[in-house]
Amino acid sequence: MRVCRFQYKSKIDFGFYTDDAVIPIQVVASNAGVESPKISSLLDLLPGGEHFSFAEELESKLSPEIVSDLGIAHSALKLLVPIPNPSKLLLLAGNYAKHIEEGGGKSEEREKTFPYVFMKPPSTTLTNPGDPIKIPACSPDQIDWELELGVVIGKRCSKVSEADALEYVAGYTVVNDISDRAFHPNPYRAERPKDVFFDWLHGKWHDTFCPMGPCILSASEVVDPQNLKLQLTLNGEIEQDSSTAEMVFPVAAIIEFISSYVTLEPGDIISTGTPSGVGKAKGKFLRVGDTVAATIGGIGCLVNPIAR
């Protein structure tokens, strides 16, 4: 089951997602002769949510004919960020060995290290599918892509074990962790020991630098989150082509680590790091007029143009 937020004729609504169309929840319920409950968030429809059983039952009634008759084509509506206001938007750095190596680093075995976690401000970085990623005027020259699996937390989660961690996941989405590889304000500044770290961190925070969507795939349909295909294209050319199997720390281990010191709440998003194939390693960066498409098998394709 894939669910999404969308806007149609000025109204924001929730629906079942297919690669070509969206079928509004209320329309499917009406067609099935049942009353739709009040839905305030996609979390209501996912594992751990109040109306998960209702959504599963309703989704089972979708036939190709119903999708054809009741579905609204993507071109006729606007897809929105699935979870627009997570209390926490957490991301991992260096969670794929080949990505670490392409950047000139050395990958360590999981047992000898721990995940590097940073945050982005959700209210200004989260960007709808189809909306532009904006090149910042203050630092325009090395803007890069990073396709990542996004994990949506469904239940309050504190100090859980790796063995139990996936029970707290509501679903999975696509994240593009846009990164400024050369954020260097004030070129005449005196160099300080921590400049390199903060240039890297500040380069993650520009407005529009976290597109997310186009939907959420229910965790109930993901047997193994470490077996999802990842592919990112820039203007139709493949740049990243990998699998979540290549993560150093798998999803469950990430949740165990973060929840050991931070309580995760329903709707929190964890973006799990990017595989190799980023632009920095090739000297190739996003430019105005480009289109970037980030795809995860079973979830969908997140497409965004690049603008000033």
Helices and strands as residue ranges (DSSP letters): E 2-8, E 11-17, E 21-24, H 25-32, G 42-45, H 52-59, H 64-70, E 72-73, G 74-76, E 78-80, E 89-93, H 97-102, G 110-112, E 116-119, H 122-125, E 126-127, E 133-134, E 143-144, E 147-153, G 165-168, E 169-176, E 179-180, H 195-202, E 210-218, G 219-221, E 229-234, E 237-243, G 244-246, H 251-259, E 269-271, G 279-281, E 291-296, E 300-307
